Amino acid sequence: QVQLVESGGGLVQAGGSLRLSCAASGSTLYSYDMGWFRQAPGKEREFVAVIRRSGGNAYYADSVKGRFTISRDNGKNTVYVQMNSLKPEDTAVYYCAATRNWYSDLSVQRSDYEYWGQGTQVTVSS
């Protein structure tokens, strides 16, 4: 079983950047596809980005494509998302998630992920 802890959130002005980290313990991440999701107040948790366990493939929500980059360092048991050109609508709690299951297409569904972190708040001011 894997435990996930996010960090790196904070307050940033529109146009700024943040890098979120997700550190894993209890298991190595080599066997897990890793995703980032976010949840804004009053909204459902939505998919942001996902990366294959090998690090070879990634997929992004249209709303963040070209601005966010997901990466991983399996040796450090950590996954990252670099967020550039931030917008006020990116304000949310950001969660990382892990799935050991194999999906031929990288999964964007919350229900496909077995393990979740506690989340980190990102606030983008206008």
C-alpha positions as CSV (number, residue, x, y, z in Angstrom):
1,Q,0.0,0.0,0.0
2,V,1.3,3.4,-0.9
3,Q,0.9,6.7,1.1
4,L,1.0,10.0,-0.8
5,V,1.8,13.4,0.5
6,E,1.5,16.5,-1.7
7,S,3.5,19.7,-1.2
8,G,4.3,22.9,-3.0
9,G,1.0,24.7,-3.0
10,G,0.5,28.3,-2.1
11,L,-0.6,31.7,-3.2
12,V,0.6,33.1,-6.6
13,Q,-0.4,35.9,-8.9
14,A,-1.9,35.2,-12.3
15,G,0.9,34.4,-14.8
16,G,3.1,32.9,-12.1
17,S,4.4,29.4,-11.6
18,L,4.3,26.7,-9.0
19,R,5.7,23.2,-8.8
20,L,3.8,20.6,-6.8
21,S,5.4,17.5,-5.5
22,C,3.9,14.2,-4.4
23,A,6.1,12.0,-2.3
24,A,5.3,8.4,-1.9
25,S,6.1,6.0,1.0
26,G,5.2,2.4,1.8
27,S,5.8,1.2,-1.7
28,T,7.9,2.2,-4.7
29,L,6.2,4.0,-7.5
30,Y,7.6,1.9,-10.3
31,S,4.4,-0.1,-10.4
32,Y,2.0,2.8,-10.4
33,D,0.6,5.2,-13.0
34,M,0.3,8.6,-11.3
35,G,-2.3,11.3,-11.7
36,W,-3.0,14.8,-10.6
37,F,-6.6,16.0,-9.9
38,R,-8.0,19.2,-8.6
39,Q,-11.1,20.3,-6.8
40,A,-12.3,23.9,-6.7
41,P,-14.9,25.0,-4.1
42,G,-18.4,23.8,-5.1
43,K,-17.1,21.7,-8.0
44,E,-16.4,18.1,-8.5
45,R,-12.8,16.8,-8.5
46,E,-11.4,16.9,-12.0
47,F,-8.6,15.3,-13.9
48,V,-5.5,17.4,-14.5
49,A,-2.7,15.2,-15.7
50,V,-1.4,11.6,-15.7
51,I,1.9,9.9,-16.3
52,R,2.7,6.3,-17.1
53,R,4.7,4.3,-14.5
54,S,7.6,4.2,-16.9
55,G,7.5,8.0,-17.3
56,G,7.2,7.5,-21.0
57,N,3.7,8.7,-21.7
58,A,1.7,11.6,-20.2
59,Y,-1.8,13.0,-20.9
60,Y,-3.3,16.4,-19.9
61,A,-6.7,18.0,-19.5
62,D,-7.4,20.5,-22.3
63,S,-7.6,23.2,-19.7
64,V,-3.9,22.8,-18.7
65,K,-2.3,21.5,-21.9
66,G,0.7,23.6,-22.8
67,R,0.9,25.2,-19.3
68,F,1.4,22.2,-17.0
69,T,4.0,19.5,-17.2
70,I,3.8,16.2,-15.2
71,S,7.0,14.3,-14.5
72,R,8.3,11.7,-12.1
73,D,11.5,10.5,-10.5
74,N,11.0,6.9,-9.5
75,G,14.3,6.8,-7.8
76,K,13.1,9.5,-5.5
77,N,9.6,8.0,-5.3
78,T,8.2,11.4,-6.2
79,V,5.9,12.8,-8.9
80,Y,5.7,16.5,-9.9
81,V,3.6,18.9,-11.8
82,Q,5.1,22.1,-13.0
83,M,2.4,24.7,-13.4
84,N,3.2,27.8,-15.5
85,S,1.1,30.7,-16.7
86,L,-1.3,30.2,-13.8
87,K,-4.8,31.6,-14.1
88,P,-7.4,32.3,-11.3
89,E,-9.5,29.4,-12.6
90,D,-6.6,27.1,-11.6
91,T,-7.4,27.8,-8.0
92,A,-8.2,24.5,-6.3
93,V,-7.0,21.8,-4.0
94,Y,-4.6,19.6,-5.9
95,Y,-4.4,15.9,-5.2
96,C,-2.1,13.3,-6.5
97,A,-3.3,9.7,-7.0
98,A,-1.9,6.3,-7.8
99,T,-3.2,3.3,-9.6
100,R,-1.5,-0.1,-9.8
101,N,-4.0,-1.2,-12.4
102,W,-2.9,-1.1,-16.1
103,Y,-5.1,0.8,-18.5
104,S,-4.2,0.8,-22.1
105,D,-5.2,4.4,-22.3
106,L,-3.9,6.4,-19.3
107,S,-6.8,6.8,-17.0
108,V,-8.5,10.2,-16.4
109,Q,-11.2,8.7,-14.1
110,R,-11.1,9.3,-10.4
111,S,-12.6,5.9,-9.7
112,D,-9.6,4.2,-11.4
113,Y,-7.2,5.4,-8.7
114,E,-6.8,3.4,-5.5
115,Y,-4.6,5.8,-3.5
116,W,-4.9,9.5,-2.8
117,G,-3.0,12.2,-1.0
118,Q,-4.5,14.7,1.3
119,G,-4.2,17.6,-1.2
120,T,-2.4,20.9,-1.3
121,Q,-4.1,24.3,-1.9
122,V,-3.2,26.4,-4.9
123,T,-4.6,29.9,-5.0
124,V,-4.1,32.1,-8.0
125,S,-4.9,35.8,-7.5
126,S,-5.9,38.1,-10.4
